[in-house]
Amino acid sequence: MVTAIAINGSPRMERGNTALLLNSFVEGMENSGAKVEVLYASKLKVQPCACGRLLCWNELDGECCIQDSMQEVYPKLKQADILVLATPMYIPLPGEMQNMMNRLVPLMAPDLAMKDGRTRVRMRDDVRINKVVLVGVSGWWEMENLDTLVRIVKEFAADASVEFAGALLRPHSYTMRSDGGINAKGQAVLDAAKRAGVELATYGKMNKETLKLVSQSLVPRSLLE
């Protein structure tokens, strides 16, 4: 059975457009037999990575010295095959999401190696994560506004020597809703997100055409100017 941990970094948690897209994606994964747990960065209140000496690498053999809710999250992450990072586009990330990403360092072994001219590490032997997926949303019309999120998550995956398995990206995300509910175009996006979850859980990858449907333009740019 494929297992996944999804971290929702939106301060709006269950009420936001990030959750709207992520929940459909997770539903697709679960319908295909995957076991998925969704965590909310704002509920966990994770402290910044602040020991200043990388004690988890240099002295504590993968243990974080900060005693907060991440101590409950680490065992779950170690047992997950897939890590899903879901976040709205801020400048660039909501603070709680940035804290959680920084606190993933203990999962990585301090075995530095040069790969294609870059310094990389790897996940520790007791960490199963082998794929990372991004679910990103933005209020701005253009897809390019999400480029920074893609770069951050791709770089994280490369640094940890795991596969970046793709990104579900939703620009002008608020246009999925109208009159207090999900409109027809928004539902088409959510259906595509669900399909992407099925594909990932079943085949280990997502179809490019499915991801294009998630990102499709819902309104002309002129309406938002």
N, C-alpha and C positions, 0 to 999 in steps of 0.2 A: 504494500500500500504506500502510495506517495503521501508524504506529510509536508505541511507548509505552515510557516508562521507569517502572518501579514501584519505589518505595523502601519497603522493609520496615524499619520502625523498632523492631521487637520485639527486645529483648536476647536472646530465645530463638531468634531467627533461624529456621532451617528447622524447628525442633522445636515452635514455638508454635502457638496457635490462630489468630494473625494469618496465619501462613504457610498454614495449612490453608484458610482462606477465600480468601486472595489467590491461591493456586496454582490453585484451581478457576476463579476469575475469569479469570486469565491463560490457562488452558487454553481457555476459551471464546473469548477474543479470538484466540488463535493458530489455533484450529480454523476461524475465519472469515477467516483470511488476514492477520491483524495480526502485526507483528513486535514482540515484547515482550522487554525485558531487565529482570530483577529485580536490584536492588542491595540490600545489607544495610548499614544505617547502622553497626551494631556492628563489621562487618568493616572498614569504611572508616576508622574512627577520625578523624572530621572534627573539626578544631579549632573553637573558638567564633569567631564573628565579632567580632574584637577590635581592629581598627585604630583605632577610635574617631573616625575622620574621614571615613568613607565615601569612601575613596580610589577605590574602583571607580566612583563617580559623579563625584567632583570632580577627579580627576587622571589616572586610569588607563583611562578610556574603556571600562568594562566588564570590566576585568581585575582579578581578586582578588590582593591582595598576599601572601596567606597561601599558602605553598607546601606543600600536603599533597595527599591523594588527591582532593580536589575538583577539582584541575586536570585530572584524567583524566575526571571526571564531567561537567564543563561542556560539552565538545564533544558528548557523548551527549545531554544535555538539550536542547541547541540543535537537534538533529536530530529530536527527538520531537514528535509531534503531541499526545500525551496524557501528562500526568503523573499517576501514581497514587500517592497517599500512603497507606500502610498502617501502622496503628499500634494497639497496645493503649492503653486509657485508663489513664494514670497521673495525675499531678497537675500539669499535664494531660498532658504528653508525656514519653516517655523522653528522657533528656538528649541522646543521640546524634541522635535524630530532631529535637529542637529545634535543635541545631547545624546540621544539614543544611538545615532550613527557613530559618534565619537567613542561611545562606551562599548562598541563591538570589538575594540582592539584586543581584549583578552582572548577572544576566540581564535586569534591568529598566532601562529608560531613565529618567534623571532629568527626565522631562518632566511636571511636576506639573500636574494639572488638577482643577478642581472638578466632581464629578458627583453630583447629588442631595445637595448639601451636604457631600460628603466629598472629601478630597484623595486622588486616585488617580494611578497612573502607568501604564505599559504595558510590554509585553515589547519588548526591542530588536529591530531589524529582522532580525537574523540568528538570532532564536529562533523556532522554529516552534510552540511550545506554544500551543494554543488551547483546551484543555479540561483541567480538573483533576477527579479523582475521589478520593473518600475510601473506604478500606476500614478500618472501625473495629471493634474487639472490646472487650468488657468482661466481667468476671467477675460483676458485679452483675446482679440479675434485671431491673431496670427499664431501658427504653430511654432514659429521661431522663438516665441516667448518661453517655450518649454525646453529650449536647447540646453540651458544651464543644468536643469534637473537631469536630463539624459547624460550629460557629461559627468556629473557628480557620481551617478550610480554606475555608469560604465567604468569610471576610474576606480571606484570602490571594488567592483567585481574583479577588475584586472589586478589591483593591488593584492587582493586575497587569493588570486589564481583560481577563481571559479568562473563559470559561464554566465555572461550577461545574456539572459534568455529573451530579452525584448522589452518593449515599453508600450503600455496602453496610454495614449495621450489624448486629452480632451480639452481643446481650446474653447473659448467662449462657452464655458460649461453651463452657465446659468440659463442659456437659451434652450436647454433640455426641458425646462419647466415653463409652464404658462397656466394661468387661471387656477393656481393652487395645486397643480398636479403635473405629471410627466406628459408632455405632448407626444405626438406620433413620431416626430423626428428624434426626440430624445429616447423614446422607447426602442427605436431602431439601433441607436448607439448602445443602449443597455443590452439588447439582444446580441449584438456583436461582441460585447465584453463577456457575456456569458459563454458565447461560442469559443472565445479565446481561452477561457478557463477550461473548457472541455478539451480543447486541443492540447493545452499544456499538460494537463493531467494524463491524457491518453497517449500522446505522441512525444512528449518532452519538448515540444516547440510550438510556436504559434504561427499561423499562416499570415503572410504579409498582407494579403487582401482583407483578412479579418481585422487586422490592426488599422488598415486604412479606413474601414467602415467606422471604427471607434472614433477616428480623428476627423471624419468627414465634416465639411462646412455645413452648418445648419441655417445660417442666415447670411445674406450678402454683407460684405464689409461696410458698405455705405450706410447700412441701418445702424451701425454702432458708432459712426463718426459724428 
